Amino acid sequence: MKKDYIVLSFAAMAIVLGVVGFVISNATKEEAPKPQYAAQQPCELLTLAEAKEVLGSAATLVENGQPKNNGDLQIQTCSYGLGSGRDAKIASVTVRSALTDEGIKSNQRGFDQNMAGGAMVTVEGYGDHAYWDADKAQFDIHSGRDWIIVTNSTTDLATATLDDAKLVADKALVK
């Protein structure tokens, strides 16, 4: 009888310790943030038909990259191309979609730091804030909760212009 009591005591203690360990381990695990907002899809912002209007009728989809998601942000690129080699032209849209309030803050901080970090040209009339980064040949637009990066150039980035990027931005942002 005493032997049964000892076995039951050990079994009860093991169950209690198991439950306590489970509760402690789950309490210390960091939960991934649940998305509050839907991600924008760059190939929906700039469709193949719209890319053909900018690049030419023979333009094709080059990349509809898999989204990269850290729980707060989803980053995805869609690119269209025409030609090859040195004469190739590429139009692309990259979207840093904020999925949570922390993602919105991250986009704002990153956008502001990039804008302050170089010889950027502020551009009015696009999103909440926008700038042209001639060194990277990209047009960065902070619009609502998202950061949208637009390019439209040949492989020679030195020939890229803001006006060329605006052709893509005008298609991608006006829906």
C-alpha positions in Angstrom: 0.0 0.0 0.0 2.8 2.4 0.9 4.6 1.4 -2.3 1.4 2.3 -4.4 1.3 5.7 -2.6 4.9 6.4 -3.4 4.4 5.5 -7.1 1.2 7.6 -7.3 3.0 10.5 -5.6 5.9 10.3 -8.1 3.4 10.1 -11.0 1.4 13.1 -9.7 4.7 15.1 -9.3 5.8 14.2 -12.8 2.5 15.4 -14.2 2.7 18.7 -12.2 6.3 19.3 -13.3 5.4 18.5 -16.9 2.4 21.0 -16.8 4.6 23.6 -15.1 7.4 23.1 -17.7 4.9 23.3 -20.6 3.4 26.6 -19.2 6.8 28.2 -18.6 8.1 27.2 -22.0 5.0 28.5 -23.8 5.0 31.7 -21.8 8.6 32.5 -22.7 8.2 31.7 -26.4 7.8 34.9 -28.5 4.7 34.6 -30.6 5.0 35.8 -34.2 2.9 39.0 -34.7 -0.5 38.3 -36.4 -1.0 40.4 -39.5 -3.3 43.4 -39.1 -3.1 44.5 -42.7 -3.0 42.8 -46.1 0.1 42.9 -48.1 0.1 44.7 -51.5 1.1 42.5 -54.5 3.6 44.3 -56.7 2.5 42.5 -59.9 -1.0 43.7 -59.2 0.3 47.3 -58.8 2.1 47.1 -62.1 0.6 44.5 -64.5 2.2 43.1 -67.6 -0.2 45.1 -69.8 1.0 48.3 -68.0 4.6 47.3 -68.3 4.2 46.8 -72.0 2.8 50.4 -72.3 6.0 51.7 -70.6 8.7 49.3 -72.1 7.2 48.1 -75.3 4.8 45.4 -76.5 7.4 42.6 -76.3 8.0 43.1 -72.6 7.8 40.0 -70.4 7.5 39.1 -66.7 11.1 38.7 -65.5 10.5 38.2 -61.7 7.6 37.7 -59.4 9.7 37.0 -56.4 8.5 35.0 -53.4 7.6 37.3 -50.6 10.0 37.7 -47.7 8.0 38.0 -44.5 9.2 38.7 -40.9 5.8 39.0 -39.4 5.8 42.8 -39.4 6.7 43.4 -43.0 6.4 41.5 -46.3 8.8 42.5 -49.1 8.2 41.4 -52.7 9.4 42.5 -56.1 7.8 42.3 -59.5 10.0 43.0 -62.6 9.3 43.2 -66.3 11.9 43.3 -69.0 12.5 44.0 -72.7 15.6 43.0 -74.6 18.8 41.5 -73.3 22.3 42.4 -72.6 23.4 46.0 -72.5 20.2 47.1 -74.3 17.8 45.4 -71.8 15.3 47.6 -70.1 13.8 46.7 -66.8 10.7 48.2 -65.0 10.1 46.9 -61.4 8.1 47.6 -58.3 9.2 46.4 -54.9 6.7 46.8 -52.1 7.6 46.7 -48.4 4.0 46.1 -47.1 3.5 46.8 -43.4 1.5 43.9 -41.9 1.4 45.3 -38.3 1.7 48.7 -36.6 5.4 47.8 -35.9 5.8 47.3 -39.6 4.4 50.8 -40.3 6.9 52.3 -37.8 9.7 50.2 -39.4 8.9 51.5 -42.9 8.7 55.1 -41.7 12.0 54.9 -39.9 13.8 53.2 -42.8 12.3 55.6 -45.3 13.3 58.6 -43.3 16.8 57.3 -42.7 17.4 56.6 -46.4 16.1 60.0 -47.3 18.4 61.7 -44.9 21.4 59.6 -45.8 22.3 60.8 -49.2 21.8 63.2 -52.0 18.1 62.4 -52.5 15.8 64.7 -54.5 12.4 65.2 -52.8 9.5 64.6 -55.2 6.1 66.0 -54.6 2.8 64.5 -55.7 3.5 60.9 -55.0 2.3 59.1 -51.8 2.9 60.8 -48.4 6.6 61.4 -49.2 8.8 60.5 -52.1 12.4 60.9 -53.3 14.6 60.0 -56.2 17.8 58.2 -55.5 20.0 58.8 -58.6 22.8 56.6 -57.2 20.5 53.5 -57.1 18.3 54.7 -60.0 15.2 54.2 -57.8 12.1 56.2 -57.0 11.1 55.6 -53.3 7.6 56.4 -52.3 6.1 56.2 -48.8 2.4 55.8 -49.2 0.2 55.1 -46.2 1.7 52.1 -44.4 3.8 50.9 -47.3 7.1 51.8 -48.9 7.1 51.3 -52.7 10.3 51.3 -54.7 10.0 51.9 -58.4 12.7 51.5 -61.1 12.7 51.9 -64.9 16.1 51.8 -66.6 18.5 50.0 -68.8 21.4 48.0 -67.3 23.4 51.3 -67.3 22.0 52.9 -64.2 23.7 56.2 -65.0 21.2 56.8 -67.8 18.2 56.3 -65.5 16.0 59.3 -64.9 13.3 60.3 -62.5 11.0 60.9 -65.4 11.4 57.3 -66.6 10.7 56.0 -63.1 7.6 58.3 -62.9 6.2 56.5 -66.0 6.1 53.3 -63.9 5.0 55.0 -60.7 2.1 56.6 -62.5 0.9 53.1 -63.7 1.6 51.4 -60.4 0.1 54.0 -58.0 -3.1 55.0 -59.8 -5.7 52.3 -59.5 
